[in-house]
Amino acid sequence: MQVERVAVLTGGSSGIGAAIARTLAGRDWRLVLLARNEERLREVADEVGAEHAVCDVGDRTRVDQVAAEIRERHPAIGLLVNNAGIPGHGDGFLDMAPDRIEELIRTNYLGSIWCVRAFLPALEAAARAAVVNVASVAGVIAVGESGPYSASKHAQLAFSRSVGVELAPRGITVHSLIPGLIHTPGFPNRRRFRNAVVQRVVAEPELVAERVAQAVERGRLEQFVPRWYRPAAIVQAAAPALLARAARARNTSRKPS
């Protein structure tokens, strides 16, 4: 008799989350989907045969409540995918409303922490379990645009790398997914970028979903999606001042005279 594999997926109502739900369901995972939009969440849950609960991952009290309810039904959870995230819409630290900056930090960064902590007993009970944190290339390469969003993803990626060391002795492997330009309802990159070259490099959510499954199945700890984003990250790490000067020069040239 095959043991049921249970996965909890945040941000499972649309875009990358919906694609991950379909991919994991196709690999015989029993899914519990979390998201803020109940209508869309229910549609995806019905499509893949999943359980669902309305949950804002930036609300620690709500996360703890939902996690406790789920753990009662599923004492052992083999996979937690922290995918919930919100966009920054291109605004910088000086222009974005303070409430929005705080919301970005709560959702994109703190939400991953609250979910790992809340589901930890069930992850430990599964013996060999995995956590996948869906970050962003913006969390590796900071060039000035969408600064608050980039900072929230930098923090999430740092958390992912750090908590992976903490959880390893407990039999829990932490994986980081680092997507680049992906076309989703929250990030409509095919409409944002009219340049034909950029259009060709915008990927679909299904590619990220497949990489999530591969990370768990093949033990890949950190993946860029698509893979060719990795050299840009190496340049950022090796020569941050070079990129900073280029970004500042470009931003200065845009200022009205």
C-alpha positions in Angstrom: 0.0 0.0 0.0 1.4 3.4 -1.1 1.8 6.0 1.7 -0.1 9.2 0.9 2.2 12.1 0.2 0.8 15.4 1.5 2.0 18.8 0.2 1.0 22.3 1.4 1.3 25.0 -1.3 0.9 28.7 -0.5 -0.2 31.2 -3.2 -2.0 28.3 -4.9 -4.9 30.2 -6.6 -3.3 31.5 -9.8 -0.1 31.9 -11.9 2.9 29.9 -10.7 1.0 28.5 -7.8 -1.8 27.1 -9.9 0.8 25.6 -12.3 2.6 24.0 -9.3 -0.7 22.6 -8.0 -1.4 20.9 -11.4 2.2 19.5 -11.6 2.3 18.1 -8.1 -1.2 16.6 -8.5 0.0 14.9 -11.6 2.8 13.3 -9.5 0.3 11.9 -7.0 0.7 14.5 -4.2 -2.3 15.1 -1.9 -2.5 18.9 -1.9 -3.6 21.5 0.5 -3.8 24.9 -1.2 -3.5 28.2 0.7 -4.2 31.7 -0.8 -6.1 34.9 -0.1 -8.6 34.9 -3.0 -11.2 32.3 -2.0 -13.0 32.2 -5.4 -9.9 31.5 -7.5 -8.5 29.2 -4.8 -11.6 27.1 -4.8 -11.5 26.8 -8.6 -8.0 25.5 -8.6 -8.6 23.2 -5.7 -11.7 21.7 -7.4 -9.7 21.3 -10.6 -6.9 19.2 -9.0 -8.9 17.6 -6.2 -7.2 19.5 -3.4 -8.1 20.8 0.0 -8.0 24.5 0.5 -8.0 27.2 3.1 -8.1 31.0 2.9 -4.9 32.3 4.4 -2.8 35.5 4.2 0.7 34.2 4.9 1.7 37.6 6.1 -0.7 37.3 9.0 1.2 35.1 11.6 -1.9 34.5 13.7 -3.9 33.2 10.8 -1.0 31.0 9.6 -0.7 29.4 13.0 -4.5 28.8 13.1 -4.7 27.3 9.6 -1.6 25.2 10.1 -3.0 23.7 13.3 -6.2 22.8 11.6 -4.3 21.2 8.7 -1.9 19.3 11.0 -4.9 17.7 12.7 -6.0 16.2 9.4 -2.5 15.5 8.2 0.0 14.9 11.0 2.8 14.3 8.5 3.4 16.7 5.6 6.1 15.8 3.2 6.4 19.0 1.2 5.8 22.7 1.9 6.0 25.1 -1.1 6.3 28.7 -0.1 5.1 30.4 -3.3 2.8 33.2 -2.1 4.1 36.6 -3.2 3.0 40.0 -4.3 4.5 42.4 -6.9 6.1 45.7 -6.3 4.9 47.4 -9.5 8.2 49.0 -10.3 8.1 51.6 -7.5 11.2 52.4 -5.4 11.7 53.0 -1.7 11.1 56.8 -2.1 7.8 56.5 -4.0 6.1 53.4 -2.7 3.5 53.9 0.1 4.9 52.8 3.5 2.0 50.4 4.0 2.8 48.7 0.7 6.5 48.3 1.6 5.4 46.6 4.9 3.0 44.3 3.0 5.7 43.2 0.7 8.0 42.3 3.6 5.2 40.5 5.4 4.0 38.5 2.4 7.2 37.8 0.4 9.6 37.3 3.3 8.0 36.8 6.7 5.3 34.6 5.2 7.8 31.9 4.4 9.2 32.1 7.9 5.7 31.8 9.6 4.8 28.9 7.3 8.0 26.9 8.0 7.6 27.4 11.8 3.9 26.6 11.8 4.2 23.4 9.7 7.5 22.3 11.3 6.0 19.5 13.5 4.3 17.9 10.5 7.4 18.2 8.4 9.4 16.5 11.1 6.8 13.8 11.4 7.2 13.0 7.7 10.9 12.0 8.4 12.2 12.9 5.0 10.5 16.1 4.0 11.2 19.1 1.8 10.5 22.9 1.8 10.6 24.8 -1.5 10.9 28.6 -1.3 10.0 30.3 -4.6 12.1 33.5 -4.6 13.0 35.6 -7.6 16.0 36.7 -9.7 15.2 40.1 -8.2 16.3 38.6 -4.9 19.8 38.0 -6.3 20.3 41.0 -8.7 19.4 44.5 -7.3 19.7 47.3 -9.8 17.5 50.0 -8.3 14.1 49.3 -9.9 11.4 47.8 -7.8 13.7 48.2 -4.8 11.2 47.1 -2.0 10.2 44.0 -3.9 13.8 43.2 -4.6 14.7 43.6 -0.9 11.8 41.4 0.2 13.0 38.6 -2.2 16.7 39.1 -1.1 15.5 38.5 2.5 13.5 35.4 1.5 16.4 33.9 -0.3 18.7 34.6 2.6 16.1 32.9 4.9 15.9 29.9 2.6 19.7 29.4 2.5 20.0 29.9 6.3 17.1 27.8 7.4 18.3 25.0 5.2 21.3 24.6 7.5 19.0 24.5 10.5 16.6 22.0 9.2 19.1 19.5 7.7 19.7 17.7 11.0 15.9 17.3 11.3 15.6 15.4 8.0 14.1 18.4 6.1 15.7 19.6 2.9 15.2 23.2 1.8 15.2 24.1 -1.9 15.3 27.6 -3.4 13.7 28.3 -6.8 14.8 31.6 -8.4 12.6 32.5 -11.4 13.3 35.3 -13.8 10.7 36.9 -16.0 7.6 34.7 -15.8 4.2 35.7 -17.3 1.4 35.4 -14.6 -1.7 37.5 -13.7 0.3 39.2 -10.9 3.4 39.7 -13.1 2.1 40.2 -16.7 5.5 40.4 -18.2 4.5 39.8 -21.8 2.5 43.0 -21.6 5.0 45.0 -19.6 7.9 44.4 -22.0 7.2 45.2 -25.7 10.7 44.6 -26.8 10.8 41.5 -29.0 14.0 40.2 -27.5 12.7 40.4 -24.0 9.4 38.9 -25.1 11.3 35.8 -26.1 12.9 35.3 -22.7 9.6 35.5 -20.7 8.8 32.0 -19.6 5.5 30.4 -18.6 4.5 29.3 -15.0 4.6 25.6 -16.1 8.4 25.8 -16.4 8.7 26.9 -12.7 6.3 24.2 -11.7 8.3 21.5 -13.4 11.5 22.8 -11.7 9.8 22.7 -8.3 9.0 19.0 -8.8 12.5 18.3 -10.1 14.1 20.1 -7.1 12.3 17.7 -4.8 12.8 14.6 -6.9 16.4 15.1 -7.8 17.7 17.0 -4.7 18.5 20.2 -6.4 19.0 22.8 -3.7 19.0 26.0 -5.8 17.8 26.6 -9.3 17.5 29.6 -11.6 14.5 29.4 -13.9 15.4 29.6 -16.7 19.0 28.5 -16.0 20.7 31.1 -18.0 19.9 33.7 -15.3 22.7 32.3 -13.2 25.6 34.1 -15.0 24.0 37.5 -14.2 23.9 36.5 -10.5 27.6 35.6 -10.7 28.3 39.0 -12.1 26.3 40.7 -9.3 28.2 38.7 -6.7 31.6 39.2 -8.3 31.3 42.8 -9.4 28.5 44.5 -7.6 30.0 48.0 -8.0 30.0 47.6 -11.8 26.3 46.8 -11.9 25.6 49.6 -9.5 27.4 52.2 -11.6 25.6 51.1 -14.7 22.2 51.2 -13.0 22.9 54.7 -11.6 24.1 56.0 -14.9 20.9 54.7 -16.6 18.7 56.1 -13.9 20.4 59.5 -14.1 19.9 59.7 -17.8 16.2 59.2 -17.3 15.8 62.3 -15.1 13.8 65.1 -16.7 16.0 68.1 -17.5 
